[in-house]
Each structure stands twice: as structure tokens, then as C-alpha cells.
Amino acid sequence: MSAQVRITRANARFQQWQALLGNRTKRQRAKEFLIQGVRPISLAIEFGWPVHAVLYDAERTLSGWATEMIEAAGGERVAMAPDLLRELGGKDEDVPELVVVAELPDDELSRIQVGPSFLGTVFDRPNNPGNIGTMARSLDAFGGTGLIVTGHATDPYDPRSVRASTGSLLALPVVRSPSHREVLAWVAQVRERGLPLQVVGTDENGTRDVAELDLTGPTLLVVGNETSGLSAGWRQACDIMARIPMAGSASSLNAASAATVTLYEAARQRRSGANTS
């Protein structure tokens, strides 16, 4: 396989990609982010993400999978020295076969399609990239169709978020929004089209157990910051505040865990409804 470009030292192009690992501003400015790992890369290609470059090990005979991904991805092909590729791969011990440089999507709420069976999640001001990835993974697993990240928050396109999602972040639309206001305006537009989209917040002091709620209709679940919970704006905006019954000494669940429990309950109700209809 012939490379369009070969990089053997830490030149300016390598440093540009290196900055995408930990610098949100650089990702925004370049409109690019890095995808690492077999499953995330496979899903990115499957779902047609625009690929700017595919970086591969210049000293390795590539597997059939890697060759297939390079052919399908399009974009520039870059053969890279193993020590440089290891750094971009995010793991100290292994040199990955591939790292993909993909295009950041626009933060337009219109990318999230809402129908009668819609199930989406808002994560308000998350500060842990792993939790964003875990929430995306749970949303994907339980039939969700969109994740919105609001406020001053960790970037969902941080490589740690993408890795934690095991690629699910690439299988559904993820949109960043400055605050709850923009999301509520979008909710109002959805309701004007006749869809009764309910907004359900989660809190340990919620007024109803989550299992008591009807989650079979179009639902937007709102989960708060890992430390401080939901903002005052979101608390006021939610149609209802739900709680997860707790036992033992724990007073609350991790934010991503709470979302997973609630998403499972929504999926359970929807399966039960389908089975009894």
C-alpha cells in the first residue's frame, strides 16, 4: 500500500494531530478529532463519518481489517513511525494499527430526529469524559437516538469519551448546546409539530420513582453534573423529577449509572408494551 505522506519525526503535522488529544480549543478550531480503537474506527466508517486522514504504522504489515478500513475511509493516507503513532493512539504499551482523523460535526439540534418512539438524553455540565462515553454507550444499547451535552462541560469528542463509549458515540448524534435555553426552544418546536415530548429530570430527591413513570412515549431524560446535579434552569424546565429507589448506604448513583438505570427502565416498558399489544 502506497502512502500519500510519510511522517518519521514529530513535525508540524504530527504536532497538530497531537494537540487534538487534549486540547478542546484546537479540536474546535481544526474541526477535527481523533478516533482510536478497532470498534470506534469500524463504526465511524460504517456510519459514514467524514475522514480527513488515516494514520497507520509504517513498519507493520497491516491486517485485512486495517486494509479494508483504509480503503473504505477515503481521506489522506499517512504512514507514520511507530513511536509517533503510539502517542496518538492513547496507549503507552501498544502501537495501534490505525488512528483516524475525522471531521467534527456541527452542533445543530436538528441532527437529532424525534419521532413517537424517541428516547434521548441530556447530560448537563459533565466534567468526566468517561461518563459521557458511558452514557452514549448506554443510550445506544437501550435504543436511544440522541445525546445533548449542555453548559460548560467536558468535550464529548475528547478521545477518552470516544474510547469509553466503545464507539457508540459515533453511532448516534451527539450535540453540544450552550445552555438549557437552546434545548428548550428545540423541545417547543418538537411539541408544535404535535409530538408530546416529555422532559424527565433525575434527582435523588425526585417526586416519583422512575418505575412509576410512563416512559413509552417520546422522552428526553436529563441527567445532572456528577457533583452538583442539575442546574436550577433544568430543574425548573423538567416536566417531572424522577428518583431511583436506593438501598444500603449509597445515597445516589454515578451520573452515567443513573442514566443507564433509567434508560433500561424505558426500554423495559417499551418492550413490555410491544409484547402486550
Secondary structure, 3 states (H helix, E strand, C coil): CCCCEEECCCCHHHHHHHHHHHCHHHHHHHCEEEEECHHHHHHHHHCCCCEEEEEEECCCCCCHHHHHHHHHHCCEEEEECHHHHHHHHCCCCCCCCEEEEEECCCCCHHHCCCCCCCEEEEEECCCCHHHHHHHHHHHHHCCCCEEEEECCCCCCCCHHHHHHCCCHHHCCCEEEECCHHHHHHHHHHHHHCCCCCEEEEECCCCCEEHHHCCCCCCEEEEECECCCECCHHHHHHCCEEEECCCCCCCCCCCHHHHHHHHHHHHHHHHHHHHHHC
